[in-house]
């Protein structure tokens, strides 16, 4: 539906922007799958990573991820540690638009 599409684009844009801007990575991997009525996305880089709880700046991007995934009744996983890149994985049930 339109909200799912908009939120997915915003999450992707933020994750890729963060990887390009902060990660110092040489690679970004993106995957998408659809199984059992859910769409699954993964964005991962091989950059410098960060320690959870020590997010630089104001952390608005990550809070927006969480809020959008909650609005979609989905699940979010952010995995990172210094020197080991960042992996953002999220999934949510797909709702068909009636319009």
C-alpha positions, 0 to 999 in steps of 0.5 A: 500500500502507499504507506508501506511503499513510502516508509520502505523508500525512506528507510532505504534512503536513510540506511544507504545515506548513512552508509555512504556518509559515515561508514567509510565502507567499500561495499554495500549489500542490499537484499530483498525477499518475499515469503509467507506474506512478508517482505524482508529487506537487508542493507549491510556495509563493510565499514567502520561500524559503531557500538550500539548505544554510542550513536553519533549525532542525535540518532534521529535516523535510527529513531525514525527506522524504529517508528516506521517499522512499528507503524508497519507492524514489522520487525527491525534488527540493527547489528553493528560493532566497531570495525565490523560494519552495519547490518540493518534488516527489517520485515513487515507484512504486506498489505495490498492496496485497495485503490 
